[in-house]
């Protein structure tokens, strides 16, 4: 959903010293957001790979969505991944995962409930 370059820019990391940590946190962030949003791996891939210049219908959570709706969903998911990544990076020693999940549920409510 996001690249390592985008992640490092968001986290304001200039060196490559922490690339493996950031990559691991990115994978954890995406998995957590996918779980909270109640998306399957195939749906996540569909959302991530949708080309905004190719109008078509997409099946996500049993709903038929337009390309525009999928792009809006992707934008929300990207924000959630960035938020989760930042939280996990900054609180790697004392992360409160319960609070993180509650925040993600609020952020991803429309996707979780299928009302994009």
URNORWO-V534090 format. One record per residue. N is the residue number from 1. SS is DSSP state (2 for helix, 1 for strand, 0 for the rest). PSI is psi in radians with two decimals (NA if undefined). Layout:
n->N ss->SS psi->PSI
n->N ss->SS psi->PSI
This chain:
n->1 ss->0 psi->-0.64
n->2 ss->0 psi->2.75
n->3 ss->0 psi->2.87
n->4 ss->2 psi->-0.62
n->5 ss->2 psi->-0.75
n->6 ss->2 psi->-0.71
n->7 ss->2 psi->-0.80
n->8 ss->2 psi->-0.67
n->9 ss->2 psi->-0.75
n->10 ss->2 psi->-0.70
n->11 ss->2 psi->-0.11
n->12 ss->0 psi->0.86
n->13 ss->0 psi->2.17
n->14 ss->0 psi->-0.50
n->15 ss->0 psi->2.98
n->16 ss->0 psi->0.10
n->17 ss->0 psi->-0.67
n->18 ss->0 psi->0.31
n->19 ss->2 psi->-0.72
n->20 ss->2 psi->-0.68
n->21 ss->2 psi->-0.82
n->22 ss->2 psi->-0.71
n->23 ss->2 psi->-0.73
n->24 ss->2 psi->-0.74
n->25 ss->2 psi->-0.60
n->26 ss->2 psi->-0.79
n->27 ss->2 psi->-0.73
n->28 ss->2 psi->-0.71
n->29 ss->2 psi->-0.79
n->30 ss->2 psi->-0.74
n->31 ss->2 psi->-0.74
n->32 ss->2 psi->-0.78
n->33 ss->2 psi->-0.68
n->34 ss->2 psi->-0.75
n->35 ss->2 psi->-0.82
n->36 ss->2 psi->-0.65
n->37 ss->0 psi->-0.10
n->38 ss->0 psi->0.77
n->39 ss->0 psi->2.48
n->40 ss->0 psi->2.91
n->41 ss->2 psi->-0.66
n->42 ss->2 psi->-0.72
n->43 ss->2 psi->-0.71
n->44 ss->2 psi->-0.81
n->45 ss->2 psi->-0.71
n->46 ss->2 psi->-0.79
n->47 ss->2 psi->-0.80
n->48 ss->2 psi->-0.69
n->49 ss->2 psi->-0.01
n->50 ss->0 psi->2.25
n->51 ss->0 psi->2.10
n->52 ss->0 psi->-0.29
n->53 ss->0 psi->0.01
n->54 ss->0 psi->1.70
n->55 ss->0 psi->2.29
n->56 ss->0 psi->3.03
n->57 ss->0 psi->2.49
n->58 ss->1 psi->2.39
n->59 ss->1 psi->1.92
n->60 ss->1 psi->2.14
n->61 ss->0 psi->0.68
n->62 ss->0 psi->0.05
n->63 ss->1 psi->2.57
n->64 ss->1 psi->2.06
n->65 ss->1 psi->2.61
n->66 ss->0 psi->2.92
n->67 ss->2 psi->-0.71
n->68 ss->2 psi->-0.73
n->69 ss->2 psi->-0.69
n->70 ss->2 psi->-0.68
n->71 ss->2 psi->-0.73
n->72 ss->2 psi->-0.69
n->73 ss->2 psi->-0.77
n->74 ss->2 psi->-0.73
n->75 ss->2 psi->-0.72
n->76 ss->2 psi->-0.75
n->77 ss->2 psi->-0.66
n->78 ss->2 psi->-0.74
n->79 ss->2 psi->-0.76
n->80 ss->2 psi->-0.70
n->81 ss->2 psi->-0.77
n->82 ss->2 psi->-0.80
n->83 ss->2 psi->-0.84
n->84 ss->2 psi->-0.76
n->85 ss->2 psi->-0.83
n->86 ss->2 psi->-0.74
n->87 ss->2 psi->-0.85
n->88 ss->2 psi->-0.61
n->89 ss->2 psi->-0.80
n->90 ss->2 psi->-0.52
n->91 ss->0 psi->0.65
n->92 ss->0 psi->-0.37
n->93 ss->0 psi->-0.54
n->94 ss->0 psi->0.68
n->95 ss->0 psi->2.36
n->96 ss->0 psi->1.63
n->97 ss->2 psi->-0.51
n->98 ss->2 psi->-0.85
n->99 ss->2 psi->-0.66
n->100 ss->2 psi->-0.82
n->101 ss->2 psi->-0.68
n->102 ss->2 psi->-0.72
n->103 ss->2 psi->-0.75
n->104 ss->2 psi->-0.65
n->105 ss->2 psi->-0.70
n->106 ss->2 psi->-0.76
n->107 ss->2 psi->-0.65
n->108 ss->0 psi->0.31
n->109 ss->2 psi->-0.84
n->110 ss->2 psi->-0.66
n->111 ss->2 psi->-0.74
n->112 ss->2 psi->-0.67
n->113 ss->0 psi->0.00
n->114 ss->0 psi->0.53
n->115 ss->0 psi->0.84
n->116 ss->0 psi->NA
